[in-house]
Amino acid sequence: MKPAIRGRRAVVAALAAAAVAGPLLTASAGAGATGPSFRAYAPPPGLARYGAGEPTLGIHPRTGAILVQASVRTLRLTGAGTRRPQWRDVTPTNAVMLGSLDPLIEMSATTGRAWVSHLNGACSLMAYSDDAGSNWTDVPLGCGAGAMYDHQALGAGPGVLYYCAHDLLAANCATSADGGDTFRPAVPAWTTAYCGAPHGHVTVAADGTAYLPPIACFDNAAATAVTEDGGLTWRMSRVPGGTMGGDAGNPSVGVGAGGAAYLAWGGRVDGGFRPQVAVTRDRGRTWSRPAVLGRGHGVVNTRFVSAVAGDDDRAAVSFLGSRTPGDAGAEGFAGTWSLYVALTYDGGRTWRTYDALPSRPVHRGGVCLMGMACPGRARVLLDFADLAIDAAGRVVAVVASSCRDPRCTSVATDSGGTNPVVVRQEAGALLRRRPAR
């Protein structure tokens, strides 16, 4: 839970009417002719003036419009990949009038419905849109009874929307069968007898199987909770040989079209804190041996690991990585953080990692994920970033950047100073052989 972030109605009225072009920042991944290339899209000054810690995104399956939730602002990027990308503020009014303790966005990859959720104490305010943010329907009670109090997560699947949150004793998930208008009472996904209550985001497969990974288990095992009956019952699946640890943030699950699920997390390995990933093809009953990412780039500290998949044998993991050893959560940490994207095209047997923006690091200094216990400027990126895949199979990430120039002169302050940056794959092999229908 973060301190409430409040906006102004007048600012929203002025910005919502304007579609503006933001700076276009090109950067090759530096991987040669066969590697992918990425482009960064940043909104113009003013659209994200309230900060952008822990941004999330969704991509409309038909129009390709990218919605970004950055603090209380919901921003829409259209025309990505063209010479004239356009940004527009499409924030639902309830977010700005009442503020938010935890903001996020989720979008259905099949219907294109987008949900914005703002934690508001024991429940959340919610709004949904079927036209990429042009119009919104408010949901004043955007949670299920018993799903509280912190760190809410949304996951959209076929005919169901999950709302998960945690208290001191359990991670709890409620479901909606009417598109988010109402929710059933919550069911515990696990209790603190097994793992800590805080969790990552929930991911739903095409067959309805849902995955909710805990941030930490008491035996330091990498794990995810799994439900195969629409959230009525959950079981914990642990990855043999997979160890969490350190301060990497939320684990993440990406699910392919045929059900292969890739669990990605950060943990201590080989004397550093690096991202790891394992794949299951039987809903978490067995797992592949974990693969360690980032070694070739000298990454020894990791934050904000996110996973997506397209075809079952094609997946991506993004993460912030630093080559500087030491306590990366300390305010005095001197390391610089870059965005890396690792890709597999053979079902996770081999991975290749790329620096997505080699001339543009996103943060300098500590990145602390211990909430209110964090020192000052080490807290400005908050708890996570996000990764998605568009209908064609391009990888699209969003990160909070605190840097003002390629040397990464920080603009971060105790109260914000971050801006959202969308990083979109512009060339290279895609995660889908054929566009999604």
C-alpha positions in Angstrom: 0.0 0.0 0.0 1.3 3.4 -0.9 0.4 6.9 0.3 -2.6 8.2 -1.5 -1.9 10.2 -4.7 -4.4 12.8 -5.5 -5.1 14.7 -8.7 -7.0 17.8 -9.8 -10.2 17.9 -11.9 -9.0 20.9 -13.8 -5.8 19.2 -14.9 -7.8 16.1 -16.1 -10.3 18.3 -18.0 -7.5 20.1 -19.8 -5.4 17.0 -20.6 -8.1 14.6 -21.5 -9.1 16.7 -24.5 -5.7 16.9 -25.9 -3.9 14.2 -28.0 -0.2 15.0 -28.1 2.9 13.4 -29.6 5.5 12.4 -27.1 9.3 12.1 -27.6 10.4 9.1 -29.6 13.6 7.5 -28.4 15.1 4.8 -30.6 17.5 2.3 -29.4 18.8 -0.9 -30.9 19.2 -3.9 -28.7 22.8 -4.2 -30.0 22.3 -7.9 -30.8 23.3 -7.8 -34.5 21.2 -8.5 -37.5 19.3 -11.5 -36.0 18.5 -9.8 -32.7 15.4 -7.8 -31.8 15.3 -4.0 -31.8 13.2 -1.9 -29.4 11.9 1.7 -29.3 11.1 3.8 -26.3 8.0 6.0 -26.2 7.7 8.6 -23.5 4.7 10.8 -22.9 5.2 14.6 -23.2 5.7 16.6 -20.0 2.5 17.1 -18.1 0.7 13.9 -18.9 2.4 11.9 -16.1 3.1 14.7 -13.7 2.1 12.7 -10.7 4.9 10.1 -11.0 4.9 6.7 -12.6 6.1 4.2 -10.0 5.0 0.6 -10.7 3.3 1.3 -14.0 1.2 -1.4 -15.7 -0.2 -1.7 -19.2 -2.7 -3.4 -21.5 -2.8 -3.7 -25.3 -6.1 -3.6 -27.2 -6.2 -6.8 -29.3 -7.9 -5.2 -32.3 -6.7 -1.6 -32.5 -3.2 -2.0 -30.9 -3.8 0.9 -28.6 -1.6 0.7 -25.5 -3.1 1.8 -22.2 -0.7 2.7 -19.4 -1.6 3.1 -15.7 0.9 5.5 -14.2 -0.1 6.6 -10.7 -3.6 8.1 -10.9 -3.2 8.7 -14.7 -4.5 6.3 -17.4 -2.6 7.2 -20.6 -3.3 5.9 -24.1 -0.6 5.5 -26.7 -1.7 5.1 -30.3 0.4 5.0 -33.5 3.3 3.1 -32.0 5.6 2.0 -34.8 4.7 5.1 -36.9 6.3 8.5 -37.2 3.5 10.2 -35.3 2.7 8.3 -32.1 0.0 10.1 -30.0 -0.6 10.2 -26.3 -3.9 11.0 -24.7 -5.0 11.2 -21.1 -8.0 8.9 -20.7 -8.2 8.8 -16.9 -11.5 7.6 -15.3 -12.8 10.4 -13.2 -13.0 8.3 -10.0 -9.2 7.9 -9.9 -8.6 11.7 -9.8 -11.4 12.6 -7.4 -10.6 10.1 -4.7 -6.9 9.2 -5.2 -5.3 5.8 -5.1 -3.3 3.6 -2.6 -2.4 1.1 -5.3 -3.2 1.7 -9.0 -3.1 -0.9 -11.8 -4.7 -1.7 -15.2 -5.7 -5.1 -16.7 -6.9 -5.8 -20.3 -8.6 -8.8 -21.8 -6.5 -10.2 -24.7 -9.7 -11.4 -26.3 -12.5 -8.9 -25.7 -10.3 -5.8 -25.3 -12.1 -4.7 -22.1 -9.8 -2.8 -19.8 -10.2 -2.5 -16.0 -8.5 0.2 -13.9 -8.3 -0.6 -10.2 -7.5 1.8 -7.4 -7.0 0.5 -3.9 -9.2 2.5 -1.5 -8.7 0.9 1.9 -10.2 -2.5 2.4 -11.7 -2.6 -1.2 -10.9 -0.9 -4.5 -12.6 1.6 -6.8 -12.8 0.2 -10.3 -13.8 1.4 -13.8 -13.9 -0.6 -17.1 -13.8 0.5 -20.7 -14.6 -1.4 -23.9 -13.2 1.2 -26.3 -9.6 1.7 -25.0 -10.4 4.4 -22.5 -12.7 6.7 -24.5 -15.6 5.8 -22.2 -15.6 4.3 -18.7 -18.2 2.6 -16.5 -17.5 3.1 -12.8 -17.6 0.2 -10.3 -17.7 1.7 -6.8 -17.2 -1.8 -5.1 -14.4 -3.2 -7.2 -13.6 -6.3 -5.0 -15.1 -9.4 -3.5 -15.9 -9.8 0.2 -12.8 -11.0 2.0 -10.3 -9.9 -0.6 -8.4 -7.3 1.3 -6.4 -5.2 2.3 -3.4 -4.6 0.2 -1.5 -5.2 -3.1 -4.6 -6.0 -5.2 -4.1 -7.8 -8.5 -6.5 -8.3 -11.5 -6.4 -11.1 -14.0 -8.7 -11.5 -17.0 -9.5 -14.9 -18.5 -12.3 -16.5 -20.5 -15.5 -15.4 -18.9 -13.9 -14.5 -15.5 -12.1 -11.7 -13.9 -10.0 -12.4 -10.8 -9.4 -9.9 -8.0 -6.8 -10.9 -5.5 -5.4 -9.1 -2.4 -3.7 -10.0 0.8 -4.1 -9.4 4.5 -1.7 -10.5 7.3 -2.8 -14.1 7.2 -3.6 -15.1 3.6 -3.7 -14.2 -0.1 -7.3 -14.2 -1.1 -9.0 -14.2 -4.6 -12.5 -13.3 -5.6 -13.9 -13.8 -9.1 -16.4 -11.9 -11.3 -18.5 -13.6 -14.0 -20.2 -10.4 -15.3 -17.1 -8.5 -16.4 -16.3 -6.8 -13.1 -19.7 -5.4 -12.1 -20.0 -7.8 -9.1 -17.6 -10.3 -7.4 -18.2 -13.5 -5.5 -16.8 -13.8 -2.0 -13.0 -14.5 -1.9 -11.3 -17.8 -1.3 -7.8 -18.2 0.2 -5.2 -19.1 -2.4 -2.8 -19.8 0.5 -2.2 -18.9 4.1 1.0 -17.8 5.8 1.5 -21.4 7.0 3.0 -21.9 3.6 4.2 -18.6 2.1 4.1 -14.9 2.9 0.8 -13.3 2.1 2.1 -10.7 -0.5 1.8 -11.8 -4.1 2.5 -10.9 -7.7 -0.1 -10.4 -10.4 -2.6 -13.1 -11.4 -2.4 -14.6 -14.9 -5.2 -16.6 -16.5 -4.6 -19.2 -19.3 -6.9 -19.7 -22.3 -8.3 -22.8 -20.7 -9.1 -21.0 -17.5 -6.2 -22.1 -15.3 -5.0 -19.2 -13.2 -1.6 -18.6 -11.5 -0.8 -16.4 -8.5 2.8 -16.4 -7.4 3.8 -15.5 -3.8 6.6 -13.0 -3.4 8.3 -15.2 -0.8 7.9 -18.7 0.8 9.4 -19.7 4.1 11.7 -22.3 2.5 12.8 -19.7 -0.2 11.4 -21.9 -2.9 10.2 -20.4 -6.2 6.5 -21.2 -6.4 3.0 -20.2 -7.7 -0.5 -21.0 -6.6 -2.6 -22.7 -9.2 -6.4 -23.1 -9.7 -8.1 -25.2 -12.3 -11.7 -24.7 -11.1 -12.3 -21.0 -11.5 -10.8 -20.0 -8.2 -12.8 -22.3 -5.9 -9.7 -24.2 -4.8 -6.0 -23.5 -5.1 -2.8 -25.6 -4.7 0.8 -24.5 -4.3 3.3 -25.6 -6.9 7.0 -25.3 -6.1 9.8 -25.3 -8.6 12.5 -27.9 -7.7 15.8 -26.2 -7.5 14.3 -22.7 -7.8 15.2 -20.4 -5.0 13.9 -16.9 -4.4 15.7 -14.4 -2.2 17.0 -10.8 -2.2 14.7 -7.9 -3.1 13.7 -8.5 -6.7 10.0 -7.8 -6.3 7.0 -9.7 -7.7 7.4 -13.0 -9.4 5.5 -13.2 -12.7 3.8 -15.9 -14.8 3.4 -15.8 -18.6 1.1 -18.4 -20.3 1.3 -19.5 -23.9 -1.5 -20.1 -26.3 -1.5 -23.9 -25.5 -1.1 -23.6 -21.8 2.7 -23.7 -21.2 3.4 -21.4 -18.2 6.6 -19.6 -17.6 7.3 -18.6 -14.0 10.0 -15.9 -13.6 11.5 -14.5 -10.4 14.6 -13.1 -8.9 16.9 -14.8 -6.4 20.4 -15.4 -5.2 22.5 -17.5 -7.6 26.2 -17.6 -8.4 27.0 -14.9 -5.9 24.5 -12.4 -7.2 20.8 -11.7 -7.4 19.7 -12.7 -10.9 16.4 -13.4 -12.7 15.5 -17.1 -13.2 12.7 -18.7 -15.2 11.2 -22.2 -15.4 8.4 -23.7 -17.5 5.6 -26.1 -16.8 3.4 -27.8 -19.4 1.1 -29.6 -17.0 -0.3 -26.8 -14.9 2.5 -26.8 -12.3 2.7 -30.5 -11.6 6.2 -30.6 -13.0 8.7 -27.9 -13.9 11.8 -27.6 -16.1 15.1 -26.9 -14.5 15.4 -23.1 -13.8 17.4 -21.0 -16.3 19.5 -18.1 -15.0 19.3 -14.9 -17.1 21.5 -11.9 -17.4 24.9 -13.6 -16.8 26.3 -12.5 -20.2 25.6 -8.8 -19.4 27.2 -9.0 -15.9 23.9 -8.4 -14.1 24.4 -9.0 -10.4 21.3 -7.2 -9.0 17.7 -7.6 -10.3 14.4 -5.9 -9.9 10.9 -6.1 -11.4 10.9 -9.5 -13.3 8.0 -9.9 -15.7 7.1 -12.8 -18.0 4.8 -13.2 -21.1 4.4 -16.0 -23.7 2.9 -16.2 -27.2 3.1 -19.6 -28.8 3.9 -22.2 -26.2 7.6 -22.4 -27.2 8.0 -18.6 -27.4 8.3 -16.4 -24.3 10.0 -13.3 -22.9 11.2 -12.1 -19.5 12.0 -8.5 -18.8 13.8 -7.1 -15.8 15.8 -4.2 -14.5 19.4 -5.2 -14.0 22.4 -3.6 -12.5 26.1 -4.6 -12.9 26.9 -3.0 -9.5 27.2 -5.4 -6.6 26.1 -4.5 -3.1 22.9 -3.7 -1.3 20.7 -2.5 -4.1 17.9 -1.4 -1.8 20.1 1.1 0.0 19.7 4.8 -0.7 23.5 5.1 -1.2 23.6 2.3 -3.8 25.6 3.8 -6.7 24.5 1.4 -9.5 22.7 2.2 -12.7 19.7 0.2 -13.8 18.9 -0.9 -17.4 16.0 -2.7 -19.0 16.8 -6.2 -20.2 14.6 -8.5 -22.2 15.4 -12.3 -22.5 13.7 -14.3 -25.2 13.3 -18.0 -25.9 12.0 -19.6 -29.1 12.5 -23.3 -28.1 10.3 -23.7 -25.1 12.8 -22.4 -22.5 15.7 -24.7 -23.4 17.8 -21.7 -24.4 17.4 -18.0 -23.6 19.2 -15.0 -25.0 19.2 -11.7 -23.1 19.3 -8.2 -24.7 19.8 -4.8 -23.4 16.6 -3.2 -24.8 17.8 0.4 -24.4 21.6 0.3 -24.3 22.0 4.1 -24.6 19.2 4.8 -22.1 19.4 3.5 -18.5 16.2 4.0 -16.5 17.4 4.7 -13.0 20.5 5.4 -10.9 20.7 4.6 -7.2 18.9 2.2 -4.8 15.6 0.4 -5.6 14.0 -0.6 -2.3 10.9 -2.7 -2.1 10.3 -2.7 1.6 7.4 -0.2 1.6 7.3 2.5 4.2 10.6 1.1 5.7 12.5 2.2 2.6 14.8 5.2 2.7 13.8 8.3 0.7 14.8 8.2 -2.9 15.4 4.4 -2.9 11.6 4.0 -3.0 10.6 6.1 -6.0 10.1 3.1 -8.4 7.8 1.4 -5.9 7.1 -2.4 -6.4 7.0 -3.6 -10.1 7.0 -2.9 -13.8 5.0 -4.7 -16.5 5.3 -6.7 -19.7 2.7 -7.6 -22.3 2.4 -9.0 -25.8 0.4 -7.5 -28.6 -1.8 -9.5 -31.1 1.1 -9.8 -33.6 3.5 -11.2 -31.0 5.6 -8.1 -30.2 7.0 -7.7 -26.7 5.9 -4.4 -25.1 7.2 -3.3 -21.7 6.5 -0.3 -19.4 9.0 0.9 -16.8 9.2 3.9 -14.6 12.3 6.0 -15.5 13.9 8.5 -13.2 16.6 9.6 -15.6 16.7 12.9 -17.5 19.5 12.0 -20.1 21.6 9.1 -21.4 24.0 9.5 -18.6 21.2 8.8 -16.2 21.2 12.1 -14.3 18.5 11.3 -11.8 15.4 13.4 -11.4 14.0 11.2 -8.7 12.8 12.8 -5.5 11.3 11.5 -2.3 7.8 12.2 -3.6 8.1 11.1 -7.2 10.1 12.3 -10.2 9.5 9.3 -12.4 7.9 9.1 -15.8 6.5 6.1 -17.7 8.4 4.8 -20.7 6.8 2.2 -23.0 9.4 0.0 -24.7 8.1 -1.8 -27.8 9.7 -4.4 -30.0 10.1 -2.9 -33.4 11.9 -5.7 -35.3 13.1 -9.3 -34.8 11.4 -12.6 -34.3 8.0 -12.4 -32.7 6.4 -14.5 -30.0 3.6 -15.6 -32.3 4.0 -17.4 -35.6 0.6 -16.1 -36.6 -1.3 -13.1 -35.2 -3.8 -13.8 -32.4 -7.4 -13.9 -33.5 
